[in-house]
Amino acid sequence: MSTTQISDFTGIITGRRSIRKYDPTVKVSKEEMTQILTEATLAPSSVNMQPWRFLVIDSAEGKATLAPLARFNQTQVETSAAVIAVFGDLNNFDYAEEIYGAAVERGFMPADVKENQLARLAGHFSTLPAAANKDTVLIDSALASMQLMLAARAHGYDTNPIGGFEKDKIAEAFGMDKDRYIPVMLISLGKAAEEGHESVRLPIDKIAQWK
């Protein structure tokens, strides 16, 4: 990686702020949002099952549905260009054939490796405890969520992750199967209307060890 690339990436990371009030006149086109989400999906996931699912809430109707479910974050809901609800798909293995089949078609994986892998993974997922599956889905979806925020920053937008919402109601409120799709977080996205505050981080010598 070149010095310029490192500098650009460092700027994206250090320049990110958690924004709670956005310019309500700024909108994000479906095309650009699709690009941001596509970049978010380049995050890693366990056996490449990509369990993250994104619900982009940017219409007046969608925000009206979300508002009572995120009542402590009304300003973000009202002023952001969109709120992305990130869910984890507990049935993500349903897409294994599609994912691994595409890998074979693109020359990333031999066909025999695909068949062996899918047979092995089918056995794994059939006996995987529900709690372990949920933990993996949440971790993978959180990785995609952070990548989404960095991708948005690279596109010139601001974000804020939101954990305070009605997690037990949001899936059904938007017509999703609550037993399959588990809420991970909300991410508000738009152009900041006011400068976000810098925050303090613990020094590395308090949180990292070398052995």
N, C-alpha and C positions, 0 to 999 in steps of 0.2 A: 504494500500500500504506500502510495506516495505521500510526501509531507503535506501536500495540498489536500489530498483525500482525508488524511488524518485530521487536519485542521477543520475541514468542512464537517466531518462527523462529530468532532468534539464540540463544534459550535451548535450543532443540532441538540446534543445532549445537554450542554450547559445552558443553552438558551431556553430550554423548555420550562414553562411555568404552569402551575395549576391555576386555571382561569375560571372564575365564577360569574363573570359578567361579560357578555359578548356584544358585538355590534349587530343588532337585529336586522340590519339591512343587507348583511353579507349572506349570500347563499352559496352552496357548493353544488355544482352540476352533478347529475347522475354519472356522467362519464368520468369526472375527476374523482368522485367518491369511489367508483369502481376501481380506479387505479390505486387509490390509497388502500382499499381493502385487499386488492390483489397483492400488493407489497406486504401487507400484514400476514398474508397466508404463506409467506416464505419462512415464517418461524418454524423451528423444529417441533416435531411431535413424536410420541412413542410409536414405533413401527410405522411411521408416516400415515397414521390414520386420520390426522387433521380434524379433530373433533369440534373445532370452533364453528359456531354459526352466528351470523351477524344480522341483526334486525335494525335497519336504518330508519329512524323515526324523524322525519323532517316535514311532514305535512301538518297543517293546523289540526286535523282530525286525530292524527297520531299523537301529537303533543297533548291534546286534550285528554286522550286516554291515559297517557303516561303521567300527567300532572298529579293526580291524586295518589299515585303509587310512589311518587318521589317528592312528597310534600315538603321536605326539608331542603330541597334543591330547586325551588321554583324558578329562581332567576336564571339558572343554567338552562332549564327546560324551555323557558320562554324566549330567551335571547340567543341561544346557540343556533347555528345553521342546521345542526342535526344532533340528535343523541343516538349513539349506537349502543344497542343492548347486545351484549355478548353472552351467548349461551354455549353450553357444552352438550354435545349429543352423546348420550349414553349408549346409543345403538350405532356408534360410528363404524363398527366393523361391517355394517351393511354395505359400505362403499369400498370394501377391500378389493373386490374383483375389478371395479372401475379404476381404482388407483393403480393397482399392480398391473392390470391389463394395459393401461396407458403407458406405464413404464416400459413394458415389453415393446409396444408399438413404436416408441420413440428411441428404442435401442439402449435404454438405461439398464435393462435387466434381461437375461436369457429366459426363455419361456419355461424351461425346466426348473429354474430357480424360483420363478413365480409360483409354479404349481406346488413345489415343496414348501415354500414359505406360507402359502395360503392354507395348506393342509395342517401345517404346524400351528399357525395362528388360530385356525378354527378350533382346534383342541384347546388352545390356551384361553380363548375368549369364552368358550363354553363352560369352563370351570372357574373362571375369574370371579372372586367374591365381589359383590356389588360395591362394597366400600372401597376396595382397591381400584375398581374401574372408575368410580367417581373421583377418587383422589387424582388419578392419572389425567382424567378429562379436565379437571379444574386446573391442574398445573399446565397442561398443554395450552388451554384456552387463555390462561393468564400470560403465557409467553407471547401469544398472538396479540393480546391486548396491548402489551407494552410496545410491541413492534408497530401496532397500528398508531399509537401515539407518536412514535418517532417518525413514522412515514408521514403522518399529518403535518408534523413540524417541518419536515423536508419540503412539503408542498406549500409552506407558508401559513399554516393554520395553528391554532392553539387548542389545547385539550384539557380535560380534567377527568380523572377516574372517579366514579361515584359508587360507593358501597351501600349508602343509606337509601334503600328503597324496598318496596314490598316484594321480596323475593318469592314468597309463596303465592303471589297473585299475578305476576307479570306475564307469565307464559300464557295462561288462559285468557288474560285480558286481550292478548293479540292473536288469539286463535291457535295457539301452539299446544302441543301435548306436554303437560307439566310433568308427566312421569318419564318422558324421554329427554326433554330439553331442560337442563338445570341452569339457572341464571348465574353468571360469573361476576359481571359488573356492568355499569353503564359508563359510557364515555361521551361527555359533551364535546362538541367540536365546532369551531368557528374562528372569528377574528376577535381578539381581545379588545374590549372597550376601555379597559383600564389596565395599567401595568401590573402584572403579578408580582407578588413579593418573593424575594429570595428566601430560602430556608436553610437551616443549619443541618449539616450531616456530621455524624460521629467520625473522628479521625480513623484512618485505616489501621493504625496500631492498636485500636481498641476492638476492632471487629475482624481482623485477619491474623492468621498465624502462618509462619513458615516452619517447616520441620525438616 
